[in-house]
Amino acid sequence: MKMYLEELAHLFYYMDNELKNELIVSLLKLIISHIYTDSIPSTDRSDTAGESNYLIISRLIAESILPQNSISLSYVAQHLHLSEKQTSRIINRYFNKSLPQLVLEAKLDYASFLLSTTQIPISQVARKANFQSENYFFSRFKEQFGCTPLQYRKKHTENE
């Protein structure tokens, strides 16, 4: 897996920004879909509308990581053509987490990917992962991974 990530990072370096953004969104959709597929109860997987809602929510979360995008419960509800209350219940049922928790996890996962595969400055990692504040990024990152972004980078690049 690490070899594939290194090759992807190498290819990524030579892409133009528009292609990079498309690739990031596609990869994040795939990752989020893969991570959370097991969280859908098997009875819900046979429900076509439920599966469609699940995929829409996963796509919107993945897209929210890009700096020009943001996400809110009302935005997701509009895409699902449901009320915010129904949307919130669906998100909690499928993912066992709130929308803000899912978005934060996706941003942190993307930031950890950037830290382990690139050498861009940590402040840029925070911006690329769509964090509005570096302080918020640092505190949430440390809470999630138990170390600072710099410590994480050192730990995950020393193993190469």
C-alpha positions in Angstrom: 0.0 0.0 0.0 2.8 2.4 0.9 4.4 1.8 -2.5 1.2 2.7 -4.2 0.9 5.9 -2.2 4.4 6.9 -3.0 3.8 6.4 -6.7 0.6 8.3 -6.5 2.4 11.2 -4.7 5.0 11.2 -7.5 2.4 11.3 -10.2 0.4 13.9 -8.3 3.5 16.2 -8.2 3.4 16.6 -12.0 -0.3 17.2 -12.4 -1.9 20.5 -13.0 -4.1 21.9 -10.2 -7.5 21.1 -11.8 -6.6 17.5 -12.5 -5.2 17.3 -8.9 -8.5 18.5 -7.5 -10.5 16.0 -9.6 -8.2 13.2 -8.5 -8.4 14.2 -4.8 -12.2 14.2 -5.0 -12.3 10.8 -6.7 -9.9 9.2 -4.2 -11.7 10.7 -1.2 -15.0 9.4 -2.5 -13.5 6.0 -2.9 -11.9 6.0 0.5 -14.9 7.4 2.4 -17.2 4.9 0.6 -14.9 2.0 1.5 -14.4 3.1 5.1 -18.1 3.5 5.8 -19.6 0.7 3.7 -19.3 -1.7 6.7 -21.2 0.7 8.9 -24.4 0.3 6.9 -26.5 -2.5 8.4 -27.0 -5.3 5.9 -30.8 -4.7 5.8 -30.2 -1.1 4.7 -27.9 -2.2 1.8 -30.7 -3.7 -0.1 -32.7 -0.5 0.1 -31.9 1.3 -3.1 -33.0 4.7 -1.8 -30.9 4.2 1.3 -27.9 3.2 -0.7 -28.3 6.2 -3.0 -28.6 8.5 0.1 -25.5 6.9 1.6 -23.5 7.5 -1.6 -24.7 11.1 -2.0 -23.7 11.8 1.6 -20.3 10.2 1.1 -19.7 12.2 -2.1 -20.6 15.5 -0.4 -18.3 14.8 2.5 -15.5 14.0 0.2 -16.1 17.2 -1.8 -16.2 19.3 1.3 -12.5 18.7 1.8 -11.6 20.9 -1.1 -11.0 24.5 -0.1 -13.7 26.0 -2.4 -16.4 23.7 -1.0 -18.2 23.7 2.3 -20.9 21.5 3.7 -23.8 21.9 6.1 -26.8 19.8 7.1 -29.1 22.0 5.0 -26.9 21.6 2.0 -27.0 17.8 2.4 -30.7 17.8 3.0 -31.2 19.8 -0.2 -29.3 17.1 -2.2 -31.3 14.3 -0.6 -34.6 16.2 -1.0 -35.3 15.6 2.7 -35.7 17.8 5.8 -32.7 18.6 7.9 -34.1 16.4 10.7 -34.6 13.4 8.4 -31.1 14.0 7.0 -29.6 14.1 10.4 -31.3 10.8 11.4 -30.1 9.1 8.1 -26.5 10.3 8.7 -26.5 9.0 12.3 -28.1 5.7 11.2 -25.6 5.1 8.4 -22.4 6.4 10.0 -23.1 6.4 13.7 -21.7 10.0 13.8 -22.9 13.5 13.1 -22.1 15.3 9.9 -19.5 17.6 11.5 -17.8 14.6 13.0 -17.7 12.9 9.6 -16.4 16.0 7.8 -13.7 16.5 10.5 -12.6 12.9 10.2 -12.4 13.2 6.4 -10.3 16.4 6.6 -8.0 14.8 9.2 -7.5 11.7 7.1 -6.7 13.8 4.1 -4.3 15.9 6.1 -2.5 12.8 7.4 -2.2 11.5 3.8 -0.6 14.8 2.8 1.7 14.8 5.7 2.9 11.3 5.0 3.2 11.6 1.2 4.4 15.2 0.6 6.8 17.8 2.1 4.5 20.8 1.8 4.5 23.0 4.8 2.1 22.1 7.6 0.3 25.4 7.3 -0.5 24.5 3.7 -1.6 21.1 4.7 -4.2 22.7 7.0 -5.4 25.0 4.1 -5.5 22.1 1.6 -7.6 20.0 4.1 -10.0 23.0 4.3 -9.3 24.0 7.9 -10.1 27.7 8.5 -7.7 28.0 11.4 -4.3 26.4 11.9 -4.8 26.3 15.7 -8.0 24.3 15.2 -6.2 22.0 12.8 -3.4 21.4 15.3 -5.7 20.7 18.2 -8.0 18.4 16.3 -5.1 16.6 14.7 -3.4 16.0 18.0 -6.7 14.8 19.5 -7.2 12.4 16.7 -3.7 11.0 16.2 -2.1 11.6 19.6 0.7 13.7 18.2 1.3 17.0 16.4 1.3 17.1 12.6 5.1 17.5 12.5 5.5 14.5 14.8 3.2 12.5 12.6 5.1 13.5 9.5 8.4 12.5 11.1 7.0 9.2 12.3 5.5 8.3 8.9 8.4 9.4 6.7 11.1 7.7 8.9 9.6 4.3 8.1 10.3 4.7 4.4 
